Amino acid sequence: MVITMKKHRPSLAYKRQMQPNRTYADLRQKHKAKIADWMFKSVCEYYREHGKIPEGEAASAITDKVYEKIVSTCIWVPYDEVHQKFLSELLCYEARIKENGLPENAPPPSPQPASKKQGNSNKVCPNCGRKMKQQFIGLQHCRCGMSWKKGSGFFERSDDMVFALQRRKVGKKIKQCPVILYKDDQ
């Protein structure tokens, strides 16, 4: 009997208790990048609406909004550290927006279809419409007698064909390439 345990994720209260004097510089790089991204997106939204960089109360409101996201992801850093970092980055954000303009809202990338996983055959037989099976990398076959070879395309198999791998030197490396050999009729 196998017992699986849930991975323990420390609560925010525990993190605050263990590290009460944590600074923004103590955060992991991926957390800093995530927070900076949230800050820049919030500044861009504000800039679209008002046509200027946030100041005073607006900057505090944006810091509150970003800090709520930080707390919801269980990242522990004091509010004052986040607010100071936001105020120090405002000039950089302003220069970035003036230089490059506001970023466009690009649609999220669509997930890859399941058939594009590594190792799956992507060739379909032109005769019968079935998926072809891979024998070697660059060589695929179908039940009906059709084959496909990288570089030469589709072809009809015959009884005297033998498929093998041949070692070839490509640059400094030796690679195995699929080849088609023919039986001697003697």
Secondary structure as GFF3:
##gff-version 3
##sequence-region A 1 186
A	DSSP	alpha_helix	12	18	.	.	.	ID=ss1
A	DSSP	three_ten_helix	24	26	.	.	.	ID=ss2
A	DSSP	alpha_helix	29	50	.	.	.	ID=ss3
A	DSSP	alpha_helix	57	72	.	.	.	ID=ss4
A	DSSP	alpha_helix	79	100	.	.	.	ID=ss5
A	DSSP	three_ten_helix	114	116	.	.	.	ID=ss6
A	DSSP	beta_strand	133	136	.	.	.	ID=ss7
A	DSSP	beta_strand	139	141	.	.	.	ID=ss8
A	DSSP	beta_strand	146	149	.	.	.	ID=ss9
A	DSSP	beta_strand	153	156	.	.	.	ID=ss10
A	DSSP	beta_strand	161	170	.	.	.	ID=ss11
A	DSSP	beta_strand	173	182	.	.	.	ID=ss12
###
